[in-house]
Amino acid sequence: MGVELDLAGHRALVTGAGQSVGEAIARLLAAAGAEVAVNDVVADRAAAVADDIVRSGGRAVAAPFDVTDYRAVLQTVEGLGGLDILVNNAGNAGTEGFGRSVPLARSEPADWEMFLKVNLYGVMYCVRAALPAMIDKGWGRVITIVSDGGRVGGTGKAAYGAAKAGAAGFCREVAHEVGRHGITVNCISLGTMKTPTTAAFWENLDENPTASEMMKRYIIRRPGEPDDVAGLALFLASPRASWITGQTYPVNGGFSFAL
Ligand SMILES: NC(=O)c1ccc[n+]([C@@H]2O[C@H](COP(=O)([O-])OP(=O)(O)OC[C@H]3O[C@@H](n4cnc5c(N)ncnc54)[C@H](O)[C@@H]3O)[C@@H](O)[C@H]2O)c1
């Protein structure tokens, strides 16, 4: 007798799934039987991941669009015939590079826009597009990847923290609104991961006091990997998580706590 987290018959959209965390989530949802629309603003990345899932025997399609383009979001979700599962993963910690601060006293509203557009508006657009079909069906799962930058701060990017905290607050409000329709809405808050964007930060800890200090705060003494996140996303997407909503779960190696 086994315990299954079976998503057969469910259609999922994972945004920003062309690499890293989103890719790991898309692959695991597909392995659990979901039909996965693999989104990325970089079309080649979305296609490569979707093709590979299909080659491995899963069900996937590439769904390239920019989550900040509301019309494209609506058109894609409608074209897919609605969603059962939405994973808002696409995020942007800035073009100036990971680990580099953007001091508020030296930044301008235009600098804040890109953080808010992708990390907050992108989430709002995708949730808005997904809800009508979920409400019609009386079942749905919304999972949003946020950041400890929005819970405890410390990224050196106030607008990024504000956008991620805003996304968590937005999801909590939506959870209240749609719970009666069988739809759950939860967030996963990440500590700093080891991904293509952040890999350089974790190299040469001896020469990088910021990274070595941060490493000491991880109870599990390593940065997270995309697969560390995918398991919780699968569980929250599954029928087993039907009485869990409005929550934000840290996945951060013990960097910070939620009680
Ligand atoms: N990497 C970390 O340390 C870390 C820490 C905390 C939270 N997060 C959050 O986790 C999520 C995933 O991060 P990651 O490290 O895997 O990112 P990543 O940069 O490795 O991958 C993100 C993917 O999203 C795509 N993307 C970016 N903007 C998009 C848009 N407007 N529309 C569609 N796709 C878009 C990118 O092309 C890329 O393929 C993000 O929301 C990020 O903010 C990451």
The ligand as an SDF file (V2000), in Angstrom:
LIG
                    3D

 44 48  0  0  0  0  0  0  0  0999 V2000
   17.3390   32.1890   -6.2160 N   0  0  0  0  0  0  0  0  0  0  0  0
   17.1310   32.5790   -4.9670 C   0  0  0  0  0  0  0  0  0  0  0  0
   18.0430   32.5920   -4.1390 O   0  0  0  0  0  0  0  0  0  0  0  0
   15.7490   33.0130   -4.5320 C   0  0  0  0  0  0  0  0  0  0  0  0
   15.5450   33.3950   -3.1940 C   0  0  0  0  0  0  0  0  0  0  0  0
   14.2770   33.7790   -2.7870 C   0  0  0  0  0  0  0  0  0  0  0  0
   13.2250   33.7770   -3.6990 C   0  0  0  0  0  0  0  0  0  0  0  0
   13.4670   33.4230   -4.9910 N   0  0  0  0  0  0  0  0  0  0  0  0
   12.3370   33.4550   -5.9140 C   0  0  0  0  0  0  0  0  0  0  0  0
   12.1790   32.1640   -6.4810 O   0  0  0  0  0  0  0  0  0  0  0  0
   11.6680   32.2730   -7.7940 C   0  0  0  0  0  0  0  0  0  0  0  0
   12.5590   31.5030   -8.7490 C   0  0  0  0  0  0  0  0  0  0  0  0
   13.8740   32.0140   -8.6520 O   0  0  0  0  0  0  0  0  0  0  0  0
   15.0760   31.3500   -9.4300 P   0  0  0  0  0  0  0  0  0  0  0  0
   16.2880   31.5940   -8.6310 O   0  0  0  0  0  0  0  0  0  0  0  0
   14.7060   29.9910   -9.8530 O   0  0  0  0  0  0  0  0  0  0  0  0
   15.1250   32.3460  -10.6940 O   0  0  0  0  0  0  0  0  0  0  0  0
   15.9360   32.2420  -12.0520 P   0  0  0  0  0  0  0  0  0  0  0  0
   16.3360   33.6350  -12.3870 O   0  0  0  0  0  0  0  0  0  0  0  0
   16.9890   31.1850  -12.0140 O   0  0  0  0  0  0  0  0  0  0  0  0
   14.7950   31.7620  -13.0710 O   0  0  0  0  0  0  0  0  0  0  0  0
   13.6550   32.5420  -13.2350 C   0  0  0  0  0  0  0  0  0  0  0  0
   13.0710   32.2600  -14.6080 C   0  0  0  0  0  0  0  0  0  0  0  0
   11.9380   33.1500  -14.7350 O   0  0  0  0  0  0  0  0  0  0  0  0
   11.9710   33.7270  -16.0190 C   0  0  0  0  0  0  0  0  0  0  0  0
   11.3220   35.0410  -15.9690 N   0  0  0  0  0  0  0  0  0  0  0  0
   11.8230   36.1990  -15.4620 C   0  0  0  0  0  0  0  0  0  0  0  0
   10.9670   37.2040  -15.6550 N   0  0  0  0  0  0  0  0  0  0  0  0
    9.8880   36.6570  -16.2800 C   0  0  0  0  0  0  0  0  0  0  0  0
    8.6750   37.2080  -16.7690 C   0  0  0  0  0  0  0  0  0  0  0  0
    8.4300   38.5290  -16.6670 N   0  0  0  0  0  0  0  0  0  0  0  0
    7.7720   36.3770  -17.3460 N   0  0  0  0  0  0  0  0  0  0  0  0
    8.0330   35.0450  -17.4860 C   0  0  0  0  0  0  0  0  0  0  0  0
    9.2140   34.4840  -17.0730 N   0  0  0  0  0  0  0  0  0  0  0  0
   10.1070   35.2830  -16.4800 C   0  0  0  0  0  0  0  0  0  0  0  0
   13.4390   33.8440  -16.3690 C   0  0  0  0  0  0  0  0  0  0  0  0
   13.6480   33.9250  -17.7740 O   0  0  0  0  0  0  0  0  0  0  0  0
   14.0240   32.5700  -15.7610 C   0  0  0  0  0  0  0  0  0  0  0  0
   14.0640   31.4980  -16.6800 O   0  0  0  0  0  0  0  0  0  0  0  0
   11.5730   33.7620   -8.0850 C   0  0  0  0  0  0  0  0  0  0  0  0
   10.2700   34.2290   -7.8310 O   0  0  0  0  0  0  0  0  0  0  0  0
   12.5470   34.3690   -7.1020 C   0  0  0  0  0  0  0  0  0  0  0  0
   12.2330   35.7100   -6.8030 O   0  0  0  0  0  0  0  0  0  0  0  0
   14.6850   33.0330   -5.4240 C   0  0  0  0  0  0  0  0  0  0  0  0
  1  2  1  0
  2  3  2  0
  2  4  1  0
  4  5  1  0
  4 44  2  0
  5  6  2  0
  6  7  1  0
  7  8  2  0
  8  9  1  0
  8 44  1  0
  9 10  1  0
  9 42  1  0
 10 11  1  0
 11 12  1  0
 11 40  1  0
 12 13  1  0
 13 14  1  0
 14 15  2  0
 14 16  1  0
 14 17  1  0
 17 18  1  0
 18 19  2  0
 18 20  1  0
 18 21  1  0
 21 22  1  0
 22 23  1  0
 23 24  1  0
 23 38  1  0
 24 25  1  0
 25 26  1  0
 25 36  1  0
 26 27  1  0
 26 35  1  0
 27 28  2  0
 28 29  1  0
 29 30  1  0
 29 35  2  0
 30 31  1  0
 30 32  2  0
 32 33  1  0
 33 34  2  0
 34 35  1  0
 36 37  1  0
 36 38  1  0
 38 39  1  0
 40 41  1  0
 40 42  1  0
 42 43  1  0
M  CHG  2   8   1  16  -1
M  END
$$$$
